[in-house]
Amino acid sequence: MTTYWEKLKDPRWQKARLKAMERAEFCCERCGDSESTLNVHHKEYLKGREPWEYHDKQLAVLCEDCHEYLHSREDFLKKV
């Protein structure tokens, strides 16, 4: 079975990731940072869908700090 992290190496995900970054002009969509490492974040996860099977509008380009902050908030909300 392929792990999620292995799927992120798939050329189809790399293509979707690049498309999202180009759309965001290689800047964080939350804070505007263009110097830090950028991540492409899935705004939602749908059961049975592969990482590359999401519409571009379902992806957000975030710097590492904003990505970490967003996940920490989501993790907190799941506990509430």
Backbone hydrogen bonds in HBPLUS format (Angstrom, degrees):
<---DONOR---> <-ACCEPTOR-->    atom                        ^
c    i                          cat <-CA-CA->   ^        H-A-AA   ^      H-
h    n   atom  resd res      DA  || num        DHA   H-A  angle D-A-AA Bond
n    s   type  num  typ     dist DA aas  dist angle  dist       angle   num
A0007-LYS N   A0003-THR O   3.05 MM   4  6.39 148.6  2.15 145.5 154.4     1
A0007-LYS N   A0004-TYR O   3.06 MM   3  5.04 117.8  2.46  93.3 108.9     2
A0008-LEU N   A0004-TYR O   3.18 MM   4  6.57 134.8  2.40 142.3 154.0     3
A0009-LYS N   A0006-GLU O   3.05 MM   3  5.45 159.6  2.10 109.9 116.4     4
A0010-ASP N   A0007-LYS O   3.02 MM   3  5.22 158.8  2.07 108.0 114.8     5
A0013-TRP N   A0010-ASP O   3.01 MM   3  5.41 124.8  2.33 108.9 122.1     6
A0014-GLN N   A0010-ASP O   3.01 MM   4  6.35 162.7  2.04 155.1 160.7     7
A0015-LYS N   A0011-PRO O   2.94 MM   4  6.07 149.4  2.04 142.7 149.7     8
A0016-ALA N   A0012-ARG O   3.15 MM   4  6.35 160.0  2.19 140.3 145.3     9
A0017-ARG N   A0013-TRP O   2.78 MM   4  5.92 159.9  1.82 156.4 162.5    10
A0018-LEU N   A0014-GLN O   2.99 MM   4  6.10 158.0  2.04 141.3 146.8    11
A0019-LYS N   A0015-LYS O   3.01 MM   4  6.22 158.8  2.06 147.6 153.4    12
A0020-ALA N   A0016-ALA O   3.05 MM   4  6.31 156.5  2.11 146.3 151.9    13
A0021-MET N   A0017-ARG O   2.98 MM   4  6.28 158.3  2.03 149.2 155.4    14
A0022-GLU N   A0018-LEU O   2.86 MM   4  6.08 157.2  1.91 153.4 159.4    15
A0023-ARG N   A0019-LYS O   2.99 MM   4  6.20 158.6  2.03 146.4 152.3    16
A0024-ALA N   A0020-ALA O   3.04 MM   4  6.30 150.8  2.13 144.8 152.4    17
A0026-PHE N   A0021-MET O   2.81 MM   5  4.99 168.6  1.83 156.1 154.4    18
A0025-GLU N   A0022-GLU O   2.99 MM   3  4.81 156.2  2.04 102.3 108.6    19
A0027-CYS N   A0024-ALA O   3.19 MM   3  5.72 136.7  2.39 111.8 120.5    20
A0028-CYS N   A0033-ASP O   2.81 MM   5  5.11 156.3  1.86 139.0 146.8    21
A0032-GLY N   A0028-CYS O   2.91 MM   4  4.65 137.4  2.10 120.8 131.4    22
A0029-GLU N   A0061-VAL O   2.76 MM  32  5.66 177.4  1.76 159.8 159.2    23
A0064-GLU N   A0037-THR O   3.13 MM  27  6.06 130.0  2.39 168.5 170.3    24
A0039-ASN N   A0062-LEU O   2.65 MM  23  5.27 163.3  1.68 160.1 165.9    25
A0062-LEU N   A0039-ASN O   2.83 MM  23  5.27 166.3  1.85 156.8 161.4    26
A0041-HIS N   A0060-ALA O   2.69 MM  19  5.01 170.2  1.70 159.7 159.2    27
A0060-ALA N   A0041-HIS O   2.80 MM  19  5.01 155.4  1.86 143.4 151.8    28
A0043-LYS N   A0058-GLN O   2.88 MM  15  5.44 177.4  1.88 157.2 158.0    29
A0049-ARG N   A0046-LEU O   3.06 MM   3  5.67 161.2  2.10 143.1 143.3    30
A0053-GLU N   A0050-GLU O   2.93 MM   3  5.27 165.2  1.95 120.2 125.0    31
A0058-GLN N   A0055-HIS O   2.78 MM   3  5.42 158.2  1.83 121.9 129.5    32
A0059-LEU N   A0056-ASP O   3.09 MM   3  5.42 161.9  2.13 115.0 117.4    33
A0067-HIS N   A0063-CYS O   2.89 MM   4  6.04 160.8  1.93 159.2 165.6    34
A0068-GLU N   A0064-GLU O   2.89 MM   4  6.04 161.6  1.93 149.6 154.3    35
A0069-TYR N   A0065-ASP O   2.92 MM   4  6.12 161.7  1.95 148.5 154.1    36
A0070-LEU N   A0066-CYS O   2.87 MM   4  6.01 163.3  1.90 148.5 153.0    37
A0071-HIS N   A0067-HIS O   3.02 MM   4  6.27 161.9  2.06 149.5 154.0    38
A0072-SER N   A0068-GLU O   2.90 MM   4  6.11 151.6  1.98 149.0 157.4    39
A0073-ARG N   A0069-TYR O   3.00 MM   4  6.27 153.5  2.07 151.5 158.1    40
A0074-GLU N   A0070-LEU O   2.96 MM   4  6.23 158.7  2.01 147.8 154.0    41
A0075-ASP N   A0071-HIS O   2.83 MM   4  5.98 161.4  1.87 148.9 153.8    42
A0076-PHE N   A0072-SER O   3.01 MM   4  6.14 152.8  2.09 138.2 145.6    43
A0077-LEU N   A0073-ARG O   2.90 MM   4  6.15 160.2  1.94 150.8 156.0    44
A0078-LYS N   A0074-GLU O   3.00 MM   4  6.24 143.4  2.14 145.4 154.9    45
A0079-LYS N   A0076-PHE O   3.02 MM   3  5.29 137.6  2.21 102.8 114.8    46
A0080-VAL N   A0077-LEU O   3.30 MM   3  5.17 137.9  2.49  93.2 104.2    47
